[in-house]
């Protein structure tokens, strides 16, 4: 009789714990802060005139210009020259993260892989002077102030029109 009473007490205790857990889950579901902010990069991408395919093509051109010993600055400039600030963000997103070791995109079996974004590739591959010219047009980060945006192409921005 006593074992049966202990079993019922444990059963009620377990049931109580399950009910409390379910109520806590429901409470957190309804009180969780929802992120309704729109990322600056997504707003910039909406203003781009490039299609997804064009952005992927430019990203690939940039990779090819930097993906070997030495950088082909002329090819890199040709890929960038007609991009607006908005277009660059779309290309940046298309570029994604690529494995990098200072010479080229790294193969699958490399030991020292580091996956980095387009800005890292550009900053690592270009001289400080050339990168600062590009950075003047594209901004320092993806989350730079909206007041910095414009429809000027890179070529016009640096005065080569």
C-alpha positions in Angstrom: 0.0 0.0 0.0 2.8 2.4 0.9 4.6 1.6 -2.4 1.5 2.4 -4.3 1.1 5.7 -2.5 4.8 6.6 -3.3 4.3 5.6 -6.9 1.3 7.9 -7.2 3.2 10.8 -5.5 6.1 10.4 -8.0 3.6 10.2 -10.9 1.9 13.4 -9.8 5.3 15.1 -9.3 6.4 14.0 -12.8 3.1 15.2 -14.3 3.5 18.5 -12.5 7.0 18.9 -13.9 5.8 18.2 -17.4 3.0 20.8 -17.1 5.4 23.4 -15.8 7.8 22.7 -18.6 5.1 23.0 -21.3 3.8 26.3 -19.7 7.4 27.7 -19.7 7.8 26.8 -23.4 4.5 28.5 -24.3 5.5 31.6 -22.3 8.9 31.9 -24.0 7.2 31.4 -27.4 4.9 34.4 -26.9 7.3 36.7 -25.1 10.4 36.1 -27.3 11.7 39.3 -29.0 11.2 39.1 -32.7 13.9 40.7 -34.9 12.0 42.9 -37.3 15.0 45.0 -38.4 16.1 44.9 -42.0 19.9 44.6 -42.5 21.5 47.6 -44.3 23.1 45.2 -46.8 19.7 43.8 -47.9 18.3 47.3 -48.4 21.4 48.2 -50.6 21.0 45.0 -52.6 17.4 46.0 -53.5 18.8 49.1 -55.1 21.2 47.2 -57.3 20.5 47.0 -61.0 22.5 43.7 -61.4 20.7 40.4 -61.9 21.8 37.5 -59.6 23.6 36.0 -62.6 25.5 39.2 -63.4 26.5 39.6 -59.7 27.8 36.0 -59.7 29.7 36.7 -62.9 31.4 39.8 -61.5 32.2 37.9 -58.2 33.8 35.2 -60.3 35.8 37.8 -62.3 37.1 39.3 -59.1 38.0 35.8 -57.8 39.9 35.0 -61.0 41.8 38.3 -60.9 43.0 37.5 -57.4 43.2 33.7 -57.4 46.8 33.1 -58.2 50.3 34.4 -57.4 50.0 38.2 -57.9 46.8 40.1 -58.7 45.6 41.2 -62.1 44.7 44.7 -61.1 43.5 45.6 -64.6 41.0 42.7 -64.6 40.0 43.5 -61.1 39.4 47.2 -62.0 37.4 46.2 -65.2 35.2 44.0 -62.9 34.6 46.9 -60.5 34.5 49.9 -62.7 30.8 50.0 -63.6 29.5 48.9 -60.2 27.5 51.3 -58.1 27.7 51.0 -54.3 24.5 49.0 -54.5 25.8 46.7 -57.1 29.0 46.0 -55.1 26.8 44.8 -52.1 25.1 42.3 -54.4 28.5 41.1 -55.8 29.8 40.9 -52.2 26.9 38.7 -51.2 27.4 36.5 -54.4 31.1 36.2 -53.6 30.3 34.8 -50.2 33.2 33.2 -48.2 36.1 31.7 -50.0 39.0 29.7 -48.6 42.1 31.9 -48.8 45.8 31.3 -47.9 47.4 34.4 -49.5 48.0 33.0 -52.9 44.8 31.5 -54.2 41.6 29.9 -53.3 42.6 26.7 -51.4 41.8 23.2 -52.5 39.8 20.8 -50.4 42.8 19.1 -49.0 44.7 22.2 -47.8 45.7 22.3 -44.2 45.6 26.1 -43.6 42.1 27.0 -44.8 40.6 30.4 -43.8 37.2 31.3 -45.2 37.0 35.0 -45.8 34.8 37.5 -47.6 35.5 39.7 -50.7 36.6 42.7 -48.6 39.3 40.5 -47.0 40.5 39.3 -50.4 40.6 42.8 -51.8 42.4 44.2 -48.7 44.9 41.4 -48.7 45.6 41.4 -52.5 45.8 45.1 -53.2 48.3 47.8 -52.1 47.0 50.0 -49.3 46.7 52.9 -51.8 44.6 51.0 -54.3 42.4 49.4 -51.6 41.8 52.8 -50.0 40.6 54.1 -53.3 38.2 51.2 -53.6 37.1 51.6 -49.9 36.3 55.2 -50.5 33.7 54.1 -53.0 32.4 50.9 -51.3 32.5 52.0 -47.7 34.5 50.4 -44.8 31.9 47.7 -44.0 28.6 46.3 -45.2 26.9 48.1 -42.4 28.0 51.6 -43.2 25.6 54.6 -42.8 22.9 54.9 -45.5 23.9 58.5 -46.1 27.1 57.1 -47.7 25.1 55.5 -50.6 25.0 56.9 -54.1 24.4 55.8 -57.6 27.8 56.7 -58.8 29.9 54.0 -60.5 33.3 53.2 -59.2 34.9 54.7 -62.4 33.1 58.0 -61.9 33.6 58.0 -58.1 37.4 58.0 -58.5 37.3 60.6 -61.3 38.0 58.5 -64.4 34.9 59.3 -66.3 
